[in-house]
């Protein structure tokens, strides 16, 4: 039982080392993400205003 836990933990640690580093986002991706966030905030504001009115 202890050997199985050690093997699982070792695999987990090695898996963490093999992960690739995330690439930095491009300008276009940041613009799209910003537009989506602004759209969601606008929709949330409209819904909140309709509920509280």
PDB file with SEQRES, HELIX, SHEET and CRYST1 records, atoms N, CA, C and O in Angstrom:
SEQRES   1 A   53  UNK UNK UNK UNK UNK UNK UNK UNK UNK UNK UNK UNK UNK          
SEQRES   2 A   53  UNK UNK UNK UNK UNK UNK UNK UNK UNK UNK UNK UNK UNK          
SEQRES   3 A   53  UNK UNK UNK UNK UNK UNK UNK UNK UNK UNK UNK UNK UNK          
SEQRES   4 A   53  UNK UNK UNK UNK UNK UNK UNK UNK UNK UNK UNK UNK UNK          
SEQRES   5 A   53  UNK                                                          
HELIX    1 AA1 UNK A    2  UNK A   18  1                                  17    
HELIX    2 AA2 UNK A   27  UNK A   52  1                                  26    
CRYST1    1.000    1.000    1.000  90.00  90.00  90.00 P 1           1          
ATOM      1  N   UNK A   1       0.824  -1.192   0.000  1.00  0.00           N  
ATOM      2  CA  UNK A   1       0.000   0.000   0.000  1.00  0.00           C  
ATOM      3  C   UNK A   1       0.868   1.255   0.000  1.00  0.00           C  
ATOM      4  O   UNK A   1       0.602   2.203  -0.739  1.00  0.00           O  
ATOM      5  N   UNK A   2       1.896   1.254   0.826  1.00  0.00           N  
ATOM      6  CA  UNK A   2       2.773   2.415   0.885  1.00  0.00           C  
ATOM      7  C   UNK A   2       3.499   2.590  -0.449  1.00  0.00           C  
ATOM      8  O   UNK A   2       3.707   3.716  -0.900  1.00  0.00           O  
ATOM      9  N   UNK A   3       3.881   1.491  -1.075  1.00  0.00           N  
ATOM     10  CA  UNK A   3       4.573   1.566  -2.359  1.00  0.00           C  
ATOM     11  C   UNK A   3       3.669   2.179  -3.422  1.00  0.00           C  
ATOM     12  O   UNK A   3       4.142   2.947  -4.260  1.00  0.00           O  
ATOM     13  N   UNK A   4       2.397   1.859  -3.402  1.00  0.00           N  
ATOM     14  CA  UNK A   4       1.475   2.422  -4.390  1.00  0.00           C  
ATOM     15  C   UNK A   4       1.314   3.920  -4.201  1.00  0.00           C  
ATOM     16  O   UNK A   4       1.240   4.662  -5.180  1.00  0.00           O  
ATOM     17  N   UNK A   5       1.260   4.372  -2.962  1.00  0.00           N  
ATOM     18  CA  UNK A   5       1.138   5.811  -2.695  1.00  0.00           C  
ATOM     19  C   UNK A   5       2.387   6.528  -3.169  1.00  0.00           C  
ATOM     20  O   UNK A   5       2.303   7.604  -3.761  1.00  0.00           O  
ATOM     21  N   UNK A   6       3.558   5.930  -2.907  1.00  0.00           N  
ATOM     22  CA  UNK A   6       4.805   6.551  -3.330  1.00  0.00           C  
ATOM     23  C   UNK A   6       4.876   6.623  -4.856  1.00  0.00           C  
ATOM     24  O   UNK A   6       5.325   7.627  -5.409  1.00  0.00           O  
ATOM     25  N   UNK A   7       4.441   5.575  -5.527  1.00  0.00           N  
ATOM     26  CA  UNK A   7       4.476   5.566  -6.988  1.00  0.00           C  
ATOM     27  C   UNK A   7       3.532   6.629  -7.550  1.00  0.00           C  
ATOM     28  O   UNK A   7       3.879   7.319  -8.509  1.00  0.00           O  
ATOM     29  N   UNK A   8       2.347   6.766  -6.964  1.00  0.00           N  
ATOM     30  CA  UNK A   8       1.397   7.772  -7.431  1.00  0.00           C  
ATOM     31  C   UNK A   8       1.941   9.170  -7.208  1.00  0.00           C  
ATOM     32  O   UNK A   8       1.797  10.039  -8.068  1.00  0.00           O  
ATOM     33  N   UNK A   9       2.570   9.397  -6.049  1.00  0.00           N  
ATOM     34  CA  UNK A   9       3.128  10.715  -5.745  1.00  0.00           C  
ATOM     35  C   UNK A   9       4.279  11.036  -6.694  1.00  0.00           C  
ATOM     36  O   UNK A   9       4.402  12.169  -7.158  1.00  0.00           O  
ATOM     37  N   UNK A  10       5.126  10.044  -6.987  1.00  0.00           N  
ATOM     38  CA  UNK A  10       6.247  10.258  -7.896  1.00  0.00           C  
ATOM     39  C   UNK A  10       5.751  10.614  -9.289  1.00  0.00           C  
ATOM     40  O   UNK A  10       6.285  11.519  -9.930  1.00  0.00           O  
ATOM     41  N   UNK A  11       4.743   9.913  -9.751  1.00  0.00           N  
ATOM     42  CA  UNK A  11       4.175  10.210 -11.064  1.00  0.00           C  
ATOM     43  C   UNK A  11       3.594  11.618 -11.088  1.00  0.00           C  
ATOM     44  O   UNK A  11       3.720  12.332 -12.083  1.00  0.00           O  
ATOM     45  N   UNK A  12       2.966  12.008 -10.001  1.00  0.00           N  
ATOM     46  CA  UNK A  12       2.389  13.345  -9.921  1.00  0.00           C  
ATOM     47  C   UNK A  12       3.474  14.413 -10.009  1.00  0.00           C  
ATOM     48  O   UNK A  12       3.309  15.405 -10.718  1.00  0.00           O  
ATOM     49  N   UNK A  13       4.588  14.216  -9.290  1.00  0.00           N  
ATOM     50  CA  UNK A  13       5.672  15.196  -9.309  1.00  0.00           C  
ATOM     51  C   UNK A  13       6.325  15.281 -10.680  1.00  0.00           C  
ATOM     52  O   UNK A  13       6.618  16.374 -11.164  1.00  0.00           O  
ATOM     53  N   UNK A  14       6.552  14.132 -11.309  1.00  0.00           N  
ATOM     54  CA  UNK A  14       7.152  14.148 -12.633  1.00  0.00           C  
ATOM     55  C   UNK A  14       6.204  14.777 -13.651  1.00  0.00           C  
ATOM     56  O   UNK A  14       6.653  15.460 -14.572  1.00  0.00           O  
ATOM     57  N   UNK A  15       4.921  14.559 -13.498  1.00  0.00           N  
ATOM     58  CA  UNK A  15       3.947  15.162 -14.401  1.00  0.00           C  
ATOM     59  C   UNK A  15       3.949  16.678 -14.287  1.00  0.00           C  
ATOM     60  O   UNK A  15       3.749  17.379 -15.278  1.00  0.00           O  
ATOM     61  N   UNK A  16       4.173  17.178 -13.092  1.00  0.00           N  
ATOM     62  CA  UNK A  16       4.192  18.623 -12.892  1.00  0.00           C  
ATOM     63  C   UNK A  16       5.405  19.242 -13.580  1.00  0.00           C  
ATOM     64  O   UNK A  16       5.336  20.366 -14.078  1.00  0.00           O  
ATOM     65  N   UNK A  17       6.498  18.518 -13.607  1.00  0.00           N  
ATOM     66  CA  UNK A  17       7.700  19.056 -14.248  1.00  0.00           C  
ATOM     67  C   UNK A  17       7.577  19.076 -15.766  1.00  0.00           C  
ATOM     68  O   UNK A  17       8.201  19.908 -16.426  1.00  0.00           O  
ATOM     69  N   UNK A  18       6.787  18.177 -16.322  1.00  0.00           N  
ATOM     70  CA  UNK A  18       6.696  18.069 -17.769  1.00  0.00           C  
ATOM     71  C   UNK A  18       5.712  19.047 -18.396  1.00  0.00           C  
ATOM     72  O   UNK A  18       5.640  19.149 -19.621  1.00  0.00           O  
ATOM     73  N   UNK A  19       4.971  19.753 -17.590  1.00  0.00           N  
ATOM     74  CA  UNK A  19       4.008  20.700 -18.151  1.00  0.00           C  
ATOM     75  C   UNK A  19       4.741  21.827 -18.868  1.00  0.00           C  
ATOM     76  O   UNK A  19       5.795  22.285 -18.427  1.00  0.00           O  
ATOM     77  N   UNK A  20       4.163  22.260 -19.977  1.00  0.00           N  
ATOM     78  CA  UNK A  20       4.773  23.331 -20.745  1.00  0.00           C  
ATOM     79  C   UNK A  20       4.414  24.680 -20.137  1.00  0.00           C  
ATOM     80  O   UNK A  20       3.363  24.846 -19.518  1.00  0.00           O  
ATOM     81  N   UNK A  21       5.296  25.616 -20.325  1.00  0.00           N  
ATOM     82  CA  UNK A  21       5.060  26.970 -19.838  1.00  0.00           C  
ATOM     83  C   UNK A  21       4.029  27.624 -20.753  1.00  0.00           C  
ATOM     84  O   UNK A  21       4.100  27.491 -21.975  1.00  0.00           O  
ATOM     85  N   UNK A  22       3.078  28.325 -20.159  1.00  0.00           N  
ATOM     86  CA  UNK A  22       2.036  28.978 -20.943  1.00  0.00           C  
ATOM     87  C   UNK A  22       2.649  30.088 -21.797  1.00  0.00           C  
ATOM     88  O   UNK A  22       3.502  30.849 -21.340  1.00  0.00           O  
ATOM     89  N   UNK A  23       2.200  30.159 -23.027  1.00  0.00           N  
ATOM     90  CA  UNK A  23       2.689  31.204 -23.920  1.00  0.00           C  
ATOM     91  C   UNK A  23       2.005  32.518 -23.565  1.00  0.00           C  
ATOM     92  O   UNK A  23       0.829  32.522 -23.202  1.00  0.00           O  
ATOM     93  N   UNK A  24       2.718  33.622 -23.663  1.00  0.00           N  
ATOM     94  CA  UNK A  24       2.069  34.908 -23.409  1.00  0.00           C  
ATOM     95  C   UNK A  24       0.999  35.185 -24.470  1.00  0.00           C  
ATOM     96  O   UNK A  24       1.161  34.837 -25.640  1.00  0.00           O  
ATOM     97  N   UNK A  25      -0.073  35.804 -24.047  1.00  0.00           N  
ATOM     98  CA  UNK A  25      -1.169  36.068 -24.978  1.00  0.00           C  
ATOM     99  C   UNK A  25      -0.775  37.183 -25.948  1.00  0.00           C  
ATOM    100  O   UNK A  25       0.018  38.069 -25.630  1.00  0.00           O  
ATOM    101  N   UNK A  26      -1.352  37.102 -27.119  1.00  0.00           N  
ATOM    102  CA  UNK A  26      -1.082  38.124 -28.121  1.00  0.00           C  
ATOM    103  C   UNK A  26      -2.005  39.327 -27.881  1.00  0.00           C  
ATOM    104  O   UNK A  26      -2.950  39.259 -27.096  1.00  0.00           O  
ATOM    105  N   UNK A  27      -1.711  40.393 -28.555  1.00  0.00           N  
ATOM    106  CA  UNK A  27      -2.524  41.605 -28.419  1.00  0.00           C  
ATOM    107  C   UNK A  27      -3.961  41.333 -28.837  1.00  0.00           C  
ATOM    108  O   UNK A  27      -4.899  41.795 -28.187  1.00  0.00           O  
ATOM    109  N   UNK A  28      -4.134  40.584 -29.919  1.00  0.00           N  
ATOM    110  CA  UNK A  28      -5.483  40.289 -30.414  1.00  0.00           C  
ATOM    111  C   UNK A  28      -6.270  39.468 -29.391  1.00  0.00           C  
ATOM    112  O   UNK A  28      -7.459  39.714 -29.188  1.00  0.00           O  
ATOM    113  N   UNK A  29      -5.621  38.499 -28.746  1.00  0.00           N  
ATOM    114  CA  UNK A  29      -6.297  37.698 -27.731  1.00  0.00           C  
ATOM    115  C   UNK A  29      -6.707  38.554 -26.534  1.00  0.00           C  
ATOM    116  O   UNK A  29      -7.789  38.364 -25.979  1.00  0.00           O  
ATOM    117  N   UNK A  30      -5.854  39.492 -26.135  1.00  0.00           N  
ATOM    118  CA  UNK A  30      -6.199  40.381 -25.011  1.00  0.00           C  
ATOM    119  C   UNK A  30      -7.374  41.279 -25.357  1.00  0.00           C  
ATOM    120  O   UNK A  30      -8.235  41.533 -24.515  1.00  0.00           O  
ATOM    121  N   UNK A  31      -7.413  41.765 -26.607  1.00  0.00           N  
ATOM    122  CA  UNK A  31      -8.518  42.618 -27.042  1.00  0.00           C  
ATOM    123  C   UNK A  31      -9.822  41.838 -27.030  1.00  0.00           C  
ATOM    124  O   UNK A  31     -10.843  42.352 -26.573  1.00  0.00           O  
ATOM    125  N   UNK A  32      -9.805  40.605 -27.526  1.00  0.00           N  
ATOM    126  CA  UNK A  32     -11.013  39.780 -27.545  1.00  0.00           C  
ATOM    127  C   UNK A  32     -11.475  39.485 -26.125  1.00  0.00           C  
ATOM    128  O   UNK A  32     -12.667  39.567 -25.830  1.00  0.00           O  
ATOM    129  N   UNK A  33     -10.539  39.143 -25.245  1.00  0.00           N  
ATOM    130  CA  UNK A  33     -10.893  38.862 -23.857  1.00  0.00           C  
ATOM    131  C   UNK A  33     -11.485  40.097 -23.176  1.00  0.00           C  
ATOM    132  O   UNK A  33     -12.438  39.985 -22.405  1.00  0.00           O  
ATOM    133  N   UNK A  34     -10.926  41.266 -23.457  1.00  0.00           N  
ATOM    134  CA  UNK A  34     -11.432  42.503 -22.883  1.00  0.00           C  
ATOM    135  C   UNK A  34     -12.843  42.800 -23.381  1.00  0.00           C  
ATOM    136  O   UNK A  34     -13.698  43.228 -22.606  1.00  0.00           O  
ATOM    137  N   UNK A  35     -13.086  42.577 -24.653  1.00  0.00           N  
ATOM    138  CA  UNK A  35     -14.424  42.824 -25.210  1.00  0.00           C  
ATOM    139  C   UNK A  35     -15.457  41.871 -24.621  1.00  0.00           C  
ATOM    140  O   UNK A  35     -16.584  42.277 -24.335  1.00  0.00           O  
ATOM    141  N   UNK A  36     -15.083  40.618 -24.441  1.00  0.00           N  
ATOM    142  CA  UNK A  36     -16.000  39.650 -23.843  1.00  0.00           C  
ATOM    143  C   UNK A  36     -16.314  40.044 -22.404  1.00  0.00           C  
ATOM    144  O   UNK A  36     -17.468  39.980 -21.980  1.00  0.00           O  
ATOM    145  N   UNK A  37     -15.297  40.449 -21.655  1.00  0.00           N  
ATOM    146  CA  UNK A  37     -15.511  40.864 -20.265  1.00  0.00           C  
ATOM    147  C   UNK A  37     -16.418  42.089 -20.197  1.00  0.00           C  
ATOM    148  O   UNK A  37     -17.314  42.147 -19.354  1.00  0.00           O  
ATOM    149  N   UNK A  38     -16.198  43.058 -21.066  1.00  0.00           N  
ATOM    150  CA  UNK A  38     -17.028  44.264 -21.069  1.00  0.00           C  
ATOM    151  C   UNK A  38     -18.466  43.934 -21.453  1.00  0.00           C  
ATOM    152  O   UNK A  38     -19.399  44.503 -20.889  1.00  0.00           O  
ATOM    153  N   UNK A  39     -18.656  43.026 -22.402  1.00  0.00           N  
ATOM    154  CA  UNK A  39     -19.996  42.621 -22.803  1.00  0.00           C  
ATOM    155  C   UNK A  39     -20.724  41.925 -21.647  1.00  0.00           C  
ATOM    156  O   UNK A  39     -21.902  42.186 -21.404  1.00  0.00           O  
ATOM    157  N   UNK A  40     -20.021  41.045 -20.941  1.00  0.00           N  
ATOM    158  CA  UNK A  40     -20.634  40.364 -19.793  1.00  0.00           C  
ATOM    159  C   UNK A  40     -21.010  41.360 -18.689  1.00  0.00           C  
ATOM    160  O   UNK A  40     -22.069  41.235 -18.074  1.00  0.00           O  
ATOM    161  N   UNK A  41     -20.148  42.339 -18.442  1.00  0.00           N  
ATOM    162  CA  UNK A  41     -20.476  43.348 -17.427  1.00  0.00           C  
ATOM    163  C   UNK A  41     -21.668  44.195 -17.854  1.00  0.00           C  
ATOM    164  O   UNK A  41     -22.504  44.547 -17.021  1.00  0.00           O  
ATOM    165  N   UNK A  42     -21.759  44.528 -19.145  1.00  0.00           N  
ATOM    166  CA  UNK A  42     -22.891  45.304 -19.648  1.00  0.00           C  
ATOM    167  C   UNK A  42     -24.196  44.528 -19.484  1.00  0.00           C  
ATOM    168  O   UNK A  42     -25.198  45.080 -19.031  1.00  0.00           O  
ATOM    169  N   UNK A  43     -24.180  43.260 -19.851  1.00  0.00           N  
ATOM    170  CA  UNK A  43     -25.374  42.426 -19.726  1.00  0.00           C  
ATOM    171  C   UNK A  43     -25.761  42.279 -18.255  1.00  0.00           C  
ATOM    172  O   UNK A  43     -26.942  42.345 -17.915  1.00  0.00           O  
ATOM    173  N   UNK A  44     -24.775  42.079 -17.383  1.00  0.00           N  
ATOM    174  CA  UNK A  44     -25.057  41.959 -15.948  1.00  0.00           C  
ATOM    175  C   UNK A  44     -25.658  43.250 -15.398  1.00  0.00           C  
ATOM    176  O   UNK A  44     -26.560  43.205 -14.562  1.00  0.00           O  
ATOM    177  N   UNK A  45     -25.174  44.381 -15.853  1.00  0.00           N  
ATOM    178  CA  UNK A  45     -25.711  45.675 -15.410  1.00  0.00           C  
ATOM    179  C   UNK A  45     -27.157  45.848 -15.859  1.00  0.00           C  
ATOM    180  O   UNK A  45     -27.996  46.306 -15.082  1.00  0.00           O  
ATOM    181  N   UNK A  46     -27.454  45.492 -17.090  1.00  0.00           N  
ATOM    182  CA  UNK A  46     -28.818  45.612 -17.606  1.00  0.00           C  
ATOM    183  C   UNK A  46     -29.764  44.701 -16.835  1.00  0.00           C  
ATOM    184  O   UNK A  46     -30.863  45.112 -16.462  1.00  0.00           O  
ATOM    185  N   UNK A  47     -29.339  43.471 -16.599  1.00  0.00           N  
ATOM    186  CA  UNK A  47     -30.179  42.536 -15.842  1.00  0.00           C  
ATOM    187  C   UNK A  47     -30.403  43.023 -14.415  1.00  0.00           C  
ATOM    188  O   UNK A  47     -31.525  42.975 -13.910  1.00  0.00           O  
ATOM    189  N   UNK A  48     -29.342  43.489 -13.766  1.00  0.00           N  
ATOM    190  CA  UNK A  48     -29.471  43.998 -12.398  1.00  0.00           C  
ATOM    191  C   UNK A  48     -30.389  45.212 -12.345  1.00  0.00           C  
ATOM    192  O   UNK A  48     -31.174  45.358 -11.408  1.00  0.00           O  
ATOM    193  N   UNK A  49     -30.292  46.090 -13.354  1.00  0.00           N  
ATOM    194  CA  UNK A  49     -31.157  47.270 -13.396  1.00  0.00           C  
ATOM    195  C   UNK A  49     -32.607  46.874 -13.606  1.00  0.00           C  
ATOM    196  O   UNK A  49     -33.502  47.486 -13.024  1.00  0.00           O  
ATOM    197  N   UNK A  50     -32.856  45.861 -14.426  1.00  0.00           N  
ATOM    198  CA  UNK A  50     -34.222  45.416 -14.660  1.00  0.00           C  
ATOM    199  C   UNK A  50     -34.817  44.767 -13.415  1.00  0.00           C  
ATOM    200  O   UNK A  50     -36.008  44.919 -13.141  1.00  0.00           O  
ATOM    201  N   UNK A  51     -33.992  44.047 -12.664  1.00  0.00           N  
ATOM    202  CA  UNK A  51     -34.477  43.391 -11.444  1.00  0.00           C  
ATOM    203  C   UNK A  51     -34.795  44.411 -10.364  1.00  0.00           C  
ATOM    204  O   UNK A  51     -35.805  44.279  -9.673  1.00  0.00           O  
ATOM    205  N   UNK A  52     -33.960  45.416 -10.205  1.00  0.00           N  
ATOM    206  CA  UNK A  52     -34.142  46.365  -9.107  1.00  0.00           C  
ATOM    207  C   UNK A  52     -35.083  47.516  -9.469  1.00  0.00           C  
ATOM    208  O   UNK A  52     -35.455  48.296  -8.592  1.00  0.00           O  
ATOM    209  N   UNK A  53     -35.464  47.636 -10.706  1.00  0.00           N  
ATOM    210  CA  UNK A  53     -36.336  48.746 -11.099  1.00  0.00           C  
ATOM    211  C   UNK A  53     -37.775  48.509 -10.673  1.00  0.00           C  
ATOM    212  O   UNK A  53     -38.641  49.347 -10.927  1.00  0.00           O  
TER     213      UNK A  53                                                      
END                                                                             
